[in-house]
Amino acid sequence: MLAILLLGWAVLQGGRFILSPLLPAIIDDLSLTSATAGLALTVFQAVYAVTQYPSGRLSDEWSRATLILPGLGVLAVAFLAIGAAPNYLAFVAGAVLLGVGKGIYVTPSRALLSDLFVERRGRALGIYTAGTDLGGLVAAGVAALVLATTLPAVGLPADLHAALEAAGWRTPFLPIAGLLALATLLYVWWNREPYRTGPASLELRATVRRLATTREQREVLAAYALFYFMVGGWINFLPTYLNVAKGIPEAVASAGFALVFLTGIGTKPAAGWLSDRFPRRAVSVAGLLLATAALAGVVLASSVAALAACVVVLALGYKTQFPIVDAILLEAAPDENMGGDLGAARALFLGVGSLGPAYVGIAASLAGYEVAFAGLAVCLLVAAGIIGRQHRRRRAATAAPAGD
């Protein structure tokens, strides 16, 4: 089941990431502007964030399978719709479907892994979330192949070159939909949960109240919201920063972007494994501090080799957080509302994270990238301080003599 859910997540993320490098070709073919194309992606992100909580809550009320199966199906249809879109409205409709499908799939699939892997929860979530990086690497390679068909000599067989050139940017989306359909069939074959529906209550107010009741929960939400804000700001501007501020050619800057995904493939499972063996918050703090130092290194480095090393270390530090965040939230949630609590928290994180690119864009235009990235480093330091203080409190509580 872990392998099937990983397949669905990696293919989904690969399809999502491939949209970015293909966006200029999509804009030309559908007669869009940068603003209208950006609006479509914003709609996708908003729908994805809003869908997190109801999908998680309904997976608690009904079953994980009742949400995961239609989520995979909607994703397959969404990529077919995007690849076949004849105009802007059809492209937006595909983006909306993509947001709905991703939102339906993501939280219940994480909750299911938490159900299946109790003692090795961190490691399972680490393997699952590494699908993001695997999908991103494949997407970068596929996008390069698709875009290379516009060049006269790319080393491809003539028939393949002609077929790819005729399909253009639409080429990858049918295979992506096919792989998602395969994941759907495998899930149906392997699933042992019932498909169950019926009356359900979202209980949003009760969930929000529970998440905000204790000091520890409020601190977790605040710390990791700051982390997601940093990720949203940094990852979206990394290639632009390397190209514009550091003067690195676009091809080399894209390779630096690929390094982030390559690092994440191994980092996330390792971080999850470490967080199962050692206190999760201690591992999280170490990663946050490492990422802070590396972010400063990215700003200060001048050579390509030093920049590449700092980017790898930064990715090592911040990729550590993803399986740990999910595990901390799932462990704190009651069994009957595990998906709902995770979905509500992720909706908050994604909403705050969506503001990161706007912050970096505005700060960089007014004061430069160095100032913008310094603000992101402060976010990491504050998050590390909050989680570190929680770890110290927990360790002190454990060490206190009985009766104290």
LUMBA-180037 format. One record per residue (C-alpha): residue in one letter; x, y, z; residue number from 1. Coordinates in pm, 1 decimal, decimal comma, padded with zeros to 6 digits. Example, Ala and Ser with C-alpha at 12.3 -4.5 7.8 and 13.67 -1.06 7.14 Angstrom:
<sites>
[a [01230,0 -00450,0 00780,0] 1] [s [01367,0 -00106,0 00714,0] 2] 
</sites>
This chain:
<sites>
[m [00000,0 00000,0 00000,0] 1] [l [00289,8 00233,6 00071,2] 2] [a [00428,2 00166,0 -00277,5] 3] [i [00090,1 00231,4 -00441,5] 4] [l [00033,2 00556,3 -00253,5] 5] [l [00391,6 00661,2 -00331,0] 6] [l [00332,2 00593,8 -00701,0] 7] [g [00020,7 00810,6 -00700,2] 8] [w [00193,4 01093,3 -00512,4] 9] [a [00510,4 01089,3 -00725,8] 10] [v [00315,6 01091,5 -01054,5] 11] [l [00084,1 01363,8 -00925,6] 12] [q [00375,6 01581,9 -00815,7] 13] [g [00561,5 01516,4 -01139,4] 14] [g [00258,3 01635,9 -01333,5] 15] [r [00228,3 01943,4 -01113,7] 16] [f [00595,8 02035,7 -01144,1] 17] [i [00603,6 01986,9 -01518,7] 18] [l [00354,4 02271,4 -01560,9] 19] [s [00613,2 02533,3 -01457,5] 20] [p [00876,8 02477,3 -01730,5] 21] [l [00603,9 02421,0 -01992,0] 22] [l [00412,6 02736,1 -01896,9] 23] [p [00572,4 02962,3 -02163,0] 24] [a [00470,3 02712,0 -02435,0] 25] [i [00119,6 02686,1 -02287,3] 26] [i [00090,6 03065,9 -02283,0] 27] [d [00187,7 03087,9 -02651,3] 28] [d [-00038,0 02804,8 -02764,6] 29] [l [-00350,2 02913,5 -02574,7] 30] [s [-00290,4 03287,3 -02627,0] 31] [l [-00262,7 03357,6 -02254,8] 32] [t [-00078,8 03627,0 -02065,1] 33] [s [00150,1 03573,3 -01770,6] 34] [a [-00121,5 03717,8 -01547,7] 35] [t [-00398,3 03484,0 -01668,2] 36] [a [-00166,6 03182,3 -01651,7] 37] [g [-00065,7 03279,0 -01298,7] 38] [l [-00431,3 03319,2 -01205,1] 39] [a [-00502,5 02961,9 -01317,9] 40] [l [-00221,7 02829,8 -01096,4] 41] [t [-00343,4 03043,2 -00807,1] 42] [v [-00691,6 02895,2 -00846,0] 43] [f [-00536,4 02548,0 -00836,8] 44] [q [-00345,6 02627,9 -00517,6] 45] [a [-00650,5 02781,8 -00349,2] 46] [v [-00875,6 02485,3 -00432,3] 47] [y [-00606,6 02246,1 -00314,0] 48] [a [-00573,1 02424,8 00020,3] 49] [v [-00948,0 02454,7 00081,5] 50] [t [-01008,7 02085,7 00004,7] 51] [q [-00758,1 01963,5 00266,2] 52] [y [-00983,4 01974,3 00569,2] 53] [p [-01308,5 01827,1 00433,6] 54] [s [-01121,1 01539,9 00267,1] 55] [g [-00936,9 01456,4 00587,7] 56] [r [-01247,8 01485,2 00802,3] 57] [l [-01461,6 01272,7 00568,1] 58] [s [-01190,6 01005,9 00562,5] 59] [d [-01233,0 00988,6 00941,9] 60] [e [-01612,0 00968,6 00920,1] 61] [w [-01631,8 00720,3 00631,0] 62] [s [-01304,0 00548,5 00540,7] 63] [r [-00971,6 00642,7 00386,3] 64] [a [-01054,9 00439,2 00075,6] 65] [t [-01376,0 00635,0 00014,5] 66] [l [-01163,5 00946,7 -00046,4] 67] [i [-00839,9 00804,3 -00190,2] 68] [l [-01003,4 00618,3 -00478,4] 69] [p [-01204,2 00911,7 -00620,6] 70] [g [-00903,9 01136,8 -00557,9] 71] [l [-00689,0 00924,8 -00789,4] 72] [g [-00968,1 00915,1 -01047,8] 73] [v [-01017,4 01292,6 -01045,4] 74] [l [-00641,8 01344,2 -01081,9] 75] [a [-00628,5 01123,5 -01392,2] 76] [v [-00919,8 01315,8 -01546,8] 77] [a [-00759,1 01649,3 -01449,8] 78] [f [-00435,7 01579,0 -01636,8] 79] [l [-00631,7 01458,8 -01939,2] 80] [a [-00830,2 01782,7 -01930,6] 81] [i [-00517,3 01997,7 -01903,1] 82] [g [-00343,6 01814,4 -02186,7] 83] [a [-00649,0 01846,9 -02413,1] 84] [a [-00743,8 02205,1 -02318,2] 85] [p [-00828,9 02402,0 -02636,1] 86] [n [-00862,0 02738,9 -02461,3] 87] [y [-00810,5 02926,1 -02136,2] 88] [l [-01138,3 02832,7 -01971,4] 89] [a [-01074,4 02464,3 -02034,0] 90] [f [-00723,2 02502,3 -01890,6] 91] [v [-00865,3 02667,2 -01576,2] 92] [a [-01122,8 02388,5 -01545,7] 93] [g [-00839,2 02135,2 -01560,3] 94] [a [-00649,4 02330,6 -01291,6] 95] [v [-00958,2 02330,1 -01068,1] 96] [l [-00996,0 01953,9 -01111,8] 97] [l [-00627,9 01912,1 -01032,0] 98] [g [-00669,8 02110,3 -00708,8] 99] [v [-00977,4 01908,1 -00610,2] 100] [g [-00814,5 01573,0 -00686,6] 101] [k [-00491,7 01657,0 -00508,0] 102] [g [-00679,3 01788,4 -00205,0] 103] [i [-00897,2 01476,4 -00187,1] 104] [y [-00599,1 01241,7 -00219,1] 105] [v [-00325,0 01395,7 -00006,9] 106] [t [-00459,0 01407,1 00349,8] 107] [p [-00639,8 01067,3 00353,3] 108] [s [-00334,9 00896,4 00202,6] 109] [r [-00110,9 01036,9 00477,0] 110] [a [-00367,1 00939,6 00741,0] 111] [l [-00381,6 00586,4 00598,9] 112] [l [-00004,1 00552,2 00625,9] 113] [s [-00027,4 00673,0 00984,8] 114] [d [-00286,3 00399,6 01048,3] 115] [l [-00069,7 00131,1 00890,2] 116] [f [00270,0 00233,9 01029,3] 117] [v [00259,1 00320,4 01398,8] 118] [e [00610,1 00239,1 01521,1] 119] [r [00767,8 00337,2 01187,0] 120] [r [00537,8 00628,3 01110,0] 121] [g [00817,4 00876,8 01043,4] 122] [r [00999,3 00645,7 00804,8] 123] [a [00681,5 00562,9 00609,2] 124] [l [00590,7 00931,1 00576,5] 125] [g [00949,1 01007,1 00472,8] 126] [i [00933,2 00753,8 00189,6] 127] [y [00592,9 00883,2 00083,7] 128] [t [00690,2 01251,6 00082,8] 129] [a [01008,1 01170,7 -00112,8] 130] [g [00767,5 01115,3 -00403,4] 131] [t [00762,4 01494,7 -00439,6] 132] [d [01132,9 01497,2 -00519,1] 133] [l [01119,9 01189,1 -00738,6] 134] [g [00834,9 01345,1 -00936,3] 135] [g [01019,6 01676,0 -00958,1] 136] [l [01333,6 01513,6 -01098,8] 137] [v [01139,7 01318,2 -01359,7] 138] [a [00939,6 01629,3 -01448,4] 139] [a [01258,0 01828,6 -01506,5] 140] [g [01391,1 01561,3 -01744,0] 141] [v [01064,1 01518,6 -01932,5] 142] [a [01018,8 01893,6 -01968,2] 143] [a [01371,8 01926,3 -02106,3] 144] [l [01295,8 01652,3 -02361,6] 145] [v [00967,8 01813,2 -02467,7] 146] [l [01119,6 02158,5 -02500,1] 147] [a [01423,3 02019,3 -02683,6] 148] [t [01201,8 01925,0 -02978,9] 149] [t [01202,4 02291,6 -03077,2] 150] [l [01574,0 02260,0 -03157,4] 151] [p [01692,8 02119,8 -03491,5] 152] [a [01955,6 01881,6 -03353,9] 153] [v [01879,6 01714,9 -03025,1] 154] [g [01993,1 01362,3 -03098,6] 155] [l [01640,8 01217,1 -03114,8] 156] [p [01521,6 00974,2 -03383,7] 157] [a [01343,3 01163,4 -03660,4] 158] [d [01005,6 00992,4 -03607,1] 159] [l [01011,7 01055,7 -03231,8] 160] [h [01118,9 01416,0 -03286,0] 161] [a [00832,0 01474,5 -03530,1] 162] [a [00572,1 01314,9 -03299,9] 163] [l [00685,8 01515,0 -02998,2] 164] [e [00697,9 01836,3 -03196,6] 165] [a [00343,4 01784,4 -03323,1] 166] [a [00208,0 01725,3 -02972,1] 167] [g [00416,2 02003,5 -02818,1] 168] [w [00356,9 02083,7 -02453,5] 169] [r [00062,3 01841,0 -02441,6] 170] [t [00290,8 01537,8 -02481,8] 171] [p [00343,1 01440,9 -02113,5] 172] [f [-00013,5 01463,5 -01988,0] 173] [l [-00160,7 01149,3 -02142,4] 174] [p [00116,1 00927,4 -01995,0] 175] [i [00070,6 01101,2 -01658,1] 176] [a [-00302,5 01026,9 -01666,2] 177] [g [-00225,3 00668,5 -01766,1] 178] [l [00010,0 00617,7 -01470,5] 179] [l [-00251,4 00759,2 -01234,7] 180] [a [-00508,3 00521,3 -01383,1] 181] [l [-00262,4 00237,7 -01315,1] 182] [a [-00223,4 00355,7 -00954,0] 183] [t [-00603,4 00359,7 -00925,9] 184] [l [-00633,1 00000,0 -01045,9] 185] [l [-00355,4 -00116,0 -00814,4] 186] [y [-00521,6 00058,6 -00522,3] 187] [v [-00855,1 -00110,4 -00594,0] 188] [w [-00676,5 -00447,0 -00616,5] 189] [w [-00479,2 -00404,1 -00294,2] 190] [n [-00724,4 -00213,2 -00077,5] 191] [r [-00887,9 -00398,4 00212,4] 192] [e [-01085,8 -00107,4 00357,3] 193] [p [-01459,2 -00076,0 00293,4] 194] [y [-01598,3 00198,3 00072,1] 195] [r [-01847,0 00362,9 00303,2] 196] [t [-02055,2 00680,7 00286,1] 197] [g [-02333,9 00823,0 00495,3] 198] [p [-02422,8 01120,6 00713,2] 199] [a [-02116,0 01315,8 00816,9] 200] [s [-02037,2 01630,6 01010,6] 201] [l [-01731,9 01838,7 00926,0] 202] [e [-01710,8 01980,7 01280,4] 203] [l [-01472,0 02252,5 01166,0] 204] [r [-01525,4 02467,2 01474,1] 205] [a [-01451,0 02177,7 01710,7] 206] [t [-01138,4 02085,2 01513,2] 207] [v [-01004,5 02440,6 01512,5] 208] [r [-01080,2 02473,5 01884,6] 209] [r [-00895,9 02149,4 01960,0] 210] [l [-00593,7 02248,8 01751,2] 211] [a [-00570,8 02584,6 01925,2] 212] [t [-00653,9 02473,4 02278,8] 213] [t [-00311,3 02374,5 02409,9] 214] [r [-00001,5 02587,0 02408,0] 215] [e [00199,1 02310,7 02242,8] 216] [q [-00043,4 02277,3 01950,8] 217] [r [-00051,8 02652,7 01894,5] 218] [e [00326,6 02662,0 01893,2] 219] [v [00349,4 02374,3 01644,5] 220] [l [00108,1 02549,2 01409,3] 221] [a [00294,0 02880,8 01436,4] 222] [a [00640,6 02728,5 01392,3] 223] [y [00560,6 02519,2 01088,9] 224] [a [00349,1 02793,0 00929,9] 225] [l [00667,7 03002,8 00935,5] 226] [f [00854,7 02709,1 00783,7] 227] [y [00604,4 02671,8 00499,0] 228] [f [00622,8 03048,3 00441,1] 229] [m [00998,5 03016,3 00395,2] 230] [v [00962,9 02719,2 00159,3] 231] [g [00702,8 02896,6 -00054,3] 232] [g [00923,4 03201,6 -00088,9] 233] [w [01256,1 03029,5 -00146,4] 234] [i [01175,4 02740,1 -00376,9] 235] [n [00975,3 02951,8 -00622,2] 236] [f [01254,2 03208,4 -00661,2] 237] [l [01563,6 02986,0 -00650,6] 238] [p [01620,1 02956,5 -01030,2] 239] [t [01545,3 03327,5 -01080,0] 240] [y [01777,5 03423,4 -00795,4] 241] [l [02063,9 03213,2 -00927,0] 242] [n [02017,2 03350,9 -01277,4] 243] [v [01948,6 03718,6 -01203,9] 244] [a [02130,5 03791,7 -00878,4] 245] [k [02423,1 03550,1 -00915,9] 246] [g [02461,2 03572,5 -01294,8] 247] [i [02445,4 03196,4 -01347,3] 248] [p [02322,9 03075,4 -01690,7] 249] [e [01964,4 02948,3 -01701,0] 250] [a [02068,0 02589,8 -01776,7] 251] [v [02301,2 02581,0 -01474,4] 252] [a [02036,2 02746,7 -01255,9] 253] [s [01787,9 02476,3 -01360,5] 254] [a [02043,0 02212,2 -01266,7] 255] [g [02070,9 02376,2 -00924,9] 256] [f [01693,1 02350,4 -00892,0] 257] [a [01715,3 01979,0 -00978,1] 258] [l [01973,1 01936,2 -00699,5] 259] [v [01700,8 02025,0 -00448,4] 260] [f [01483,4 01734,0 -00564,3] 261] [l [01777,9 01496,0 -00586,8] 262] [t [01872,4 01573,2 -00227,4] 263] [g [01515,0 01529,9 -00106,6] 264] [i [01481,9 01174,6 -00240,3] 265] [g [01723,4 01042,1 00019,5] 266] [t [01678,1 01304,1 00289,3] 267] [k [01307,7 01254,4 00364,1] 268] [p [01317,6 00877,5 00433,3] 269] [a [01634,9 00924,4 00638,7] 270] [a [01477,1 01207,9 00838,8] 271] [g [01167,0 01000,1 00903,1] 272] [w [01380,0 00708,4 01019,4] 273] [l [01581,8 00934,5 01251,5] 274] [s [01264,2 01084,7 01396,6] 275] [d [01141,1 00733,9 01483,5] 276] [r [01463,6 00659,2 01673,0] 277] [f [01523,7 01000,1 01832,7] 278] [p [01290,4 01279,7 01951,9] 279] [r [01117,9 01423,6 01647,1] 280] [r [01151,1 01781,3 01765,9] 281] [a [01526,5 01747,8 01818,0] 282] [v [01572,0 01620,5 01461,8] 283] [s [01348,1 01900,7 01335,3] 284] [v [01549,1 02171,5 01514,7] 285] [a [01877,3 02035,0 01377,4] 286] [g [01736,0 02051,9 01024,6] 287] [l [01598,6 02403,6 01071,4] 288] [l [01931,9 02535,8 01201,6] 289] [l [02120,4 02363,8 00920,4] 290] [a [01885,3 02521,7 00665,2] 291] [t [01932,8 02866,4 00823,8] 292] [a [02311,5 02846,4 00797,7] 293] [a [02292,8 02717,2 00439,7] 294] [l [02052,7 02995,0 00336,7] 295] [a [02308,6 03248,3 00457,1] 296] [g [02570,3 03057,1 00258,8] 297] [v [02362,2 03081,0 -00059,3] 298] [v [02353,0 03459,8 -00022,7] 299] [l [02725,6 03491,6 00053,3] 300] [a [02864,3 03233,8 -00193,9] 301] [s [02999,6 03356,7 -00525,0] 302] [s [03131,5 03048,8 -00706,1] 303] [v [02911,1 02789,9 -00873,6] 304] [a [03064,6 02510,1 -00665,9] 305] [a [03001,1 02692,2 -00336,4] 306] [l [02646,0 02776,6 -00439,8] 307] [a [02578,0 02414,5 -00534,7] 308] [a [02710,1 02295,6 -00197,6] 309] [c [02497,0 02548,5 -00008,2] 310] [v [02185,2 02457,5 -00208,0] 311] [v [02237,5 02088,5 -00126,1] 312] [v [02285,2 02160,6 00245,9] 313] [l [01981,6 02391,0 00247,6] 314] [a [01771,6 02119,8 00083,0] 315] [l [01908,0 01867,7 00333,9] 316] [g [01792,6 02088,5 00620,4] 317] [y [01448,5 02187,6 00501,1] 318] [k [01351,0 01856,9 00337,8] 319] [t [01401,3 01698,6 00680,8] 320] [q [01092,8 01878,2 00807,7] 321] [f [00816,0 01734,6 00589,4] 322] [p [00778,4 01382,0 00734,1] 323] [i [00837,1 01517,7 01085,7] 324] [v [00563,1 01781,5 01057,4] 325] [d [00308,9 01521,0 00947,3] 326] [a [00414,4 01274,5 01217,8] 327] [i [00393,1 01534,9 01497,6] 328] [l [00044,6 01642,9 01388,5] 329] [l [-00084,3 01287,6 01345,3] 330] [e [00047,8 01173,4 01682,7] 331] [a [-00120,9 01464,3 01859,6] 332] [a [-00458,1 01406,2 01691,3] 333] [p [-00728,6 01181,1 01838,4] 334] [d [-00780,2 00861,0 01641,0] 335] [e [-01134,7 00954,4 01542,9] 336] [n [-01027,5 01287,9 01388,6] 337] [m [-00675,1 01219,1 01269,0] 338] [g [-00743,6 01311,7 00906,8] 339] [g [-00945,1 01617,9 01001,6] 340] [d [-00673,8 01761,4 01227,0] 341] [l [-00404,1 01699,5 00966,8] 342] [g [-00619,4 01851,8 00693,1] 343] [a [-00695,6 02165,0 00894,6] 344] [a [-00328,8 02214,2 00983,2] 345] [r [-00216,2 02159,7 00624,4] 346] [a [-00473,9 02408,8 00499,8] 347] [l [-00320,4 02665,9 00736,0] 348] [f [00035,6 02580,5 00628,6] 349] [l [-00044,5 02594,1 00257,5] 350] [g [-00233,8 02919,7 00297,7] 351] [v [00055,5 03086,3 00478,6] 352] [g [00306,2 02927,9 00238,5] 353] [s [00125,2 03079,8 -00059,4] 354] [l [00219,4 03425,0 00075,5] 355] [g [00591,8 03344,7 00062,6] 356] [p [00641,7 03413,0 -00310,2] 357] [a [00460,9 03746,8 -00281,4] 358] [y [00686,5 03846,8 00009,3] 359] [v [01008,3 03755,1 -00174,2] 360] [g [00894,9 03927,0 -00494,4] 361] [i [00807,2 04252,0 -00317,0] 362] [a [01107,2 04250,8 -00080,6] 363] [a [01351,7 04169,4 -00362,1] 364] [s [01216,2 04448,6 -00581,8] 365] [l [01236,8 04704,2 -00298,4] 366] [a [01552,9 04601,0 -00113,4] 367] [g [01717,4 04312,4 -00301,6] 368] [y [01724,3 03936,0 -00267,3] 369] [e [01969,7 03949,6 00022,4] 370] [v [01716,1 04130,3 00239,7] 371] [a [01432,3 03904,6 00122,0] 372] [f [01627,2 03588,3 00203,4] 373] [a [01738,7 03732,2 00538,3] 374] [g [01369,6 03756,5 00629,8] 375] [l [01324,3 03390,7 00536,6] 376] [a [01623,1 03297,2 00752,6] 377] [v [01460,6 03477,3 01047,1] 378] [c [01147,0 03266,2 00992,2] 379] [l [01358,6 02950,4 01017,5] 380] [l [01533,2 03071,1 01332,0] 381] [v [01205,9 03158,3 01504,4] 382] [a [01060,9 02819,0 01408,6] 383] [a [01372,6 02643,9 01541,8] 384] [g [01346,1 02839,6 01868,0] 385] [i [00980,3 02744,9 01917,9] 386] [i [01029,8 02374,5 01845,8] 387] [g [01354,6 02366,8 02044,0] 388] [r [01180,5 02510,3 02348,3] 389] [q [00909,5 02245,6 02315,8] 390] [h [01176,0 01975,0 02304,8] 391] [r [01340,9 02109,5 02619,6] 392] [r [01007,8 02121,9 02803,4] 393] [r [00928,7 01764,9 02704,2] 394] [r [01271,7 01642,2 02808,9] 395] [a [01243,1 01821,4 03142,8] 396] [a [00896,3 01672,0 03201,2] 397] [t [01027,8 01323,2 03127,1] 398] [a [01325,9 01368,0 03358,5] 399] [a [01121,1 01510,0 03647,5] 400] [p [01092,9 01272,3 03947,2] 401] [a [00759,1 01100,1 04000,7] 402] [g [00522,9 01312,7 04206,9] 403] [d [00681,9 01645,1 04102,5] 404] 
</sites>
